[in-house]
Amino acid sequence: MEEKLYRRPYLWTLLAVLLFIAVSWLVMKDKLASFDSAIIGVVQGWESPGATRTAELFSLIGSTEGVIVIVVATAIFLAFSLGHRKELLLLVFCIGGAPLLNTALKMIFRRERPDLHRLAEELGYSFPSGHSMAAFALYGVLAYLLWRHVPGTKGRFALVSLAALLAFFIGLSRIYLGVHYPSDVLAGYLASTVWLGLGIGLFGAWLRKRD
């Protein structure tokens, strides 16, 4: 069963690669403008002081500073409470590599950020969303590492749901604040899925070779 879990990532990694290529092509051909505008209109239509504070909080959680704090706390918990010292390599690979991949992709596509209605200011290019990539990599790898410690189907469903919701709301906050297009966020999730799947696959291969 454990070996199957380590082999599975290659399937959804390949799917994520194909979907990322499709989204990237659509963005370059400007075929997602209506999609982006429609979602931005809905999400920014929720604007209120409370919604803005909530979006800023989720955006902070997904920022570099927020991710570093969560990663350090998680690494201590994994190493000393669960005895997951080898797994720290996977954690560092996924969390450390996602921003590097994001920077490389942004330099390739060089998409400017939306300028319709900003509630926050950000520098740099827009595609794909760095916050979305970091959030998906972080909560994805945490769900993976904690999976076997959570008993029962309901507990595991709750774990995956919580991880997915945190990543989703961090991505949504970037759309609400006007610093990313929805297609940026979607591409961020897909790119991070590729990186996460690659990390899990390599980690599993390393464990099999080590054993």
C-alpha positions, 0 to 999 in steps of 0.5 A, spaced: 500 500 500 505 504 501 509 503 495 502 504 491 501 511 494 508 513 492 507 511 485 500 514 484 503 521 484 506 520 477 499 520 474 496 526 477 502 530 475 502 528 468 494 530 468 496 537 471 502 538 466 497 537 461 492 542 464 497 547 465 499 547 458 492 548 456 491 554 461 497 557 459 496 557 452 489 560 453 492 565 457 497 567 451 492 567 446 487 571 451 482 566 450 480 567 458 478 574 458 471 573 459 472 567 464 477 572 468 472 578 468 466 574 470 469 571 476 473 577 478 466 581 478 463 576 482 468 576 487 469 583 488 462 584 488 462 581 495 467 587 498 465 589 505 470 591 510 469 584 514 471 581 507 477 585 506 480 584 513 478 576 511 482 576 505 488 580 507 488 575 513 488 569 508 493 573 503 498 574 509 497 566 511 499 565 504 505 570 504 512 568 504 513 570 512 506 566 513 509 560 510 515 560 513 512 561 520 508 555 518 513 551 515 518 552 521 512 550 526 510 544 522 518 541 521 518 541 529 512 538 530 514 532 524 521 531 527 520 531 534 512 529 535 511 524 529 519 522 528 518 524 521 525 526 520 526 523 513 520 527 511 523 533 512 527 532 506 520 532 502 517 538 506 523 542 504 523 540 497 516 542 496 516 548 499 523 551 497 522 549 490 515 552 489 517 559 489 523 558 485 518 554 479 514 560 480 519 565 479 521 562 473 514 561 470 513 568 471 519 570 467 517 566 462 510 569 461 511 576 464 503 577 464 502 584 468 497 584 474 490 586 473 489 594 474 481 594 474 480 595 482 486 593 487 485 593 494 492 591 495 499 593 492 503 587 489 510 588 485 512 583 479 508 579 474 502 575 475 502 568 472 502 564 475 500 566 482 505 565 487 501 565 493 496 560 490 503 555 489 505 556 496 499 554 499 497 548 495 504 546 496 504 547 503 497 544 505 498 539 500 505 536 502 502 537 510 496 533 508 500 527 505 505 527 511 499 527 516 495 522 512 497 515 515 496 518 522 489 520 521 485 514 523 478 513 519 475 515 512 472 521 515 478 523 519 482 523 512 476 526 508 476 532 513 484 533 513 484 533 505 478 538 505 481 542 510 488 543 506 484 544 500 479 549 503 485 553 506 489 553 499 482 555 495 481 561 500 488 563 499 487 563 492 480 567 492 483 572 497 488 574 491 482 575 486 478 579 491 484 584 493 485 585 485 492 582 485 491 576 480 486 574 475 482 567 476 487 564 471 493 566 475 490 562 481 488 556 477 495 556 474 498 556 480 494 550 483 496 546 477 503 548 477 504 546 484 500 540 483 506 538 478 511 540 483 508 536 489 507 530 485 514 530 482 517 531 490 512 525 492 514 521 486 522 522 487 521 521 495 518 515 494 523 512 489 529 514 494 525 511 500 525 504 495 532 505 493 534 506 501 530 500 503 
